[in-house]
Amino acid sequence: MKDSNLKVTFAGTPITLAGKKAQQGEKAPEFTVLGNDLNPVNLSDFDGKVKVIAVYPSVDTSVCAAQNRRFNQEAEKLNDVVVLSISCDLPFAQKRFCAAEGLNKIVTLSDHKTLDFGLKYGFVMEEFRLLARGTVIIDKDNIVRYVEYVPEVTHEPDYEKALNEVKKLL
């Protein structure tokens, strides 16, 4: 399902997002992705916590690296919050990146195998089979409280707006 009202570009070129757009106030769809150990990880594994889902195309770009660094820095200050960093990168690349950068507060997860997260939340860029950039915040009761699809994928998300939403839930 495509949302024709949602306009997202990649380096100025319009892209097509596949999947169902996440909606504020809805029950967060369950999804399964891969952890760095290649084992399945589900959204429900983090029940009872506020979940910040940082979505990005690839750790091998400067903007994605900056996004992960920033969310890791913020995660150090937040209790009862888990930051799930999701891309279509292979788990090995995510693990290598975090080790090289000293990032140990975010949970990197790979959607490369089935795009389960990307399709259920509407982040799959059809043209590239990568995830678009954005942020989803889910409360302790698994209700979506905030969604940002960054209009230009090469730009960083609105950290302050997302973090203000997180603070309201604590």
Protein Blocks (a to p, Z undefined) as FASTA:
>chain_A
ZZfkbccdeehiacddedjdddehiacdddddddfkopacdfklmgoiacdddddfblkb
fklmmmmmmmmmmmmmpghiacddddfbdfklmmmmmmmnopakbccddfklnommmmmn
opacfklopacdddddddfkopafbdcddfblkbccdfklmmmmmmmmZZ
